[in-house]
């Protein structure tokens, strides 16, 4: 069983008892964390895809330690100009161990519930449907409703006149 999960802005393929390094998390070492942004779960023959996330699915993990990665040297040079700059960078990382993957048990987050409400509101708005139409189609609708002066109207004016 494995899952594709979004952790700290990046997507990872995780399995139970797997150790991996992710960008620094705010929680302390030894704490347990859950990730609700599960994109896909493969449970032997049953594959579940989210659109974009699987509601109710979660991945549990334990934070093992916080550390820094190897140093990356950034060297800039312009030849024959005497310009040389050398910088180094060490990325802050967190090592986690995946403890469990579950299809159910997570509560729907407030963000996902708001997204669902917004999409339903957009579907119900007639202005959204009208704005997707071409100018020619809007002019035909205006003619059928008996609106005058449509030849000089722009798309925004046609939408206002029709709504």
N, C-alpha and C positions, 0 to 999 in steps of 0.2 A: 504494500500500500504506500503510495506517495501522493504528494500534493504540490501544487504550484501556489506559492503564497507571496504576497507583497510585504516586505519588511524594510522599513526605513527608506522607502522610495525605490527599492530595487526588487526584482522578482527572483525567487529561489525555488529550486526543486528540492523538496525536503522529504525525508523518510524518518521513521521512528528511530530513536537513539543516534541520530546523525549529529555530528558536531560541525558547526560552520561559523565563519566570521562574517559579521554584518557591521554596518556603520554604527557608531557609538549610540547606545540606548541610554535613556535617562535613569533607569532603575538601577538599584544597587546589586552587587554581586551576591549570588545565592538566591535571589528572588525569582519567583515564577511569573512569567508573562504569557499572555495569549494574544494571538494575531487573528483578527476577524476578516482580513482582506484575503480570502481564499479564492483563487481564480479557477482552480480545477482540482479534482480529487479522483485518483484512479484506485479503486478497491477491487483488485483482481480483474474480474470481467466487467464490473460496473464502473463506467466513467461518468462523472458529473461535471458539467461545465457551468460557469456562472455567466451572467450577462449584466455587468461585468464581474460581480462577485456572487458567490454562492451564499444565499441567506441562511443563517443558522450554523454554518460551518466555522470551525476554528481550529487553530493549531496551537498547542501548548508547548512552552519551552522553558528552560531554566538557564539563567545567566551564570556562566562559569567564571569569566574574568573579563576585565577591561584591560586593553593593551594598545600599543602603538605598532603600526606596520613598519616594514623596512623603509629606510630613508630613500627618497626619490630625489636625485640631483637634477636641478633645472639650470642649464648653462646656456647663456645667450652670448653671441659674439657677432660682430660685424667686422669683416676683414678689412684691413688697411685703415681702420678708423680709430683703433685703440679702445674700442668699446668691448668690455667683457663684464658679465654679471653672473655670479654663481649663487644660487639659492638652493636650499634643501627643504624637504617637506616630509613629515611623517603623519600618515592618516590615523585618526583615532578609531579603534575597532572594539567590538565586543564579541567574545566567543560565547555562543549559545549551544545548548544541546536540546534537540527536539524530544519532548516527552510523550506527546500523543497527538493524533490527528482524528478529529471527529466531524461527522456530517451534521450532527444536531447538537444543541446545547447552548449555542451562542444566541444572545439577544440581538434583534435587529438594531443596528446603530441608528442614532438620530439623523445622521447625514444621509444614510440610504433611504430612510423613511421620507425625508424631505425631498430627495431626488424623485421618488415615486410620485409624491404629491405634485411636484412641479410638472412632471411629464403628463400627468392626468389633466392638469389645468391647461397646459398648452394644447392638448388634443381637443379640449372643449371650446377653446377660443376660436371664434369665426374669423377674427382679424388675422390670426396666424395662417389660416387656410387661404384667405383672400390674398395675403401678401406673397404667397408662393406662386400665384398665377401670373401669367405674362400680361403685358399691357394690353395686347389685342383681346385677350379673354376678358379682362376687366372692362374694356370698352364695349364688348358685346353684352356683358351683364348690365352695364349702365344703360345701353340702348333699350334692352328689354324692360327695364324698370322705368324708362321714360325720362331719364336725366338729360338735361340739355347742356350744350357747351362742352362736350367731352373731347372734342378734337384738340383743344388747347390745354387740356388737363394733363398733368404728369401723374406718375404711378401713385405717389402719396396722396394727391388730390382725389384720384379715382377711389382709393381705398376709403378715404374719409367720406366721400359722397355715398358709397355703397353701404357703409356701416352706420 
